């Protein structure tokens, strides 16, 4: 897997599930150096902005996930 592939994985909204309520980094995060992590962060910000722009309520997938947790009382 290339560094670019890892950055794409990290920038995406999907994260592995956990048994509890803990938040986790994408596993590929640990395979990136500091510069690649910055690139992944910048790409994630751009993706979340694009998601929000396409959403009728202007919410990104991250915002929807957080709201769902709040509604469920977690």
Beta strands, then each sheet from edge to edge (+ up, - down):
end
